[in-house]
């Protein structure tokens, strides 16, 4: 398999293409739900779930999980939950912003910027789950470490590392204000 950043770039560009097809006004609704997901995951799940999972296993099965097992459960579980939220935000009647989309170069630029932001958030969050939990996917030989120099540099700028958890909630509030304003 190639460098991990190639997978990241593929997902990133996929979301840019989606933005061109759907339009930035619909993409901003998905952005709002991405902010919600990132807030819930970074503020509640990442700091609290490992302890809860280990306690549940001890009480239910009378075994204590290894640190690596918890990392596998967390990275996989959070990825699945995040992907489910993203899928739901794009499926069916979406949370679109009102108004008529801008045409021409300005509309193209808005689509590009919002698509790039969504791509960065989604691809970056999925990469973050692997990075934060020490790349459990390597145990399945899907990814080989070490990361390239470029990959290590990009990993320092993944969304949950750059933006504090409570700021995601602030962004949700701002997006909701823009959504309901007339």
Secondary structure by P-SEA (a helix, b strand, c coil): cccaaaaaaaaaaaaaaaaaaccaaaaaaaaaaaaaaaaaaaacccccaaaaaaaaaaaaccccccaaaaaaaaaaaaaaaaaaaaaaaaccccccccccccccaaaaaaaaaaaaaaaaaaaaaaaaaaaaacccccccccccccccaaaaaaaaccccccccaaaaaaaaaaaaaaaacc
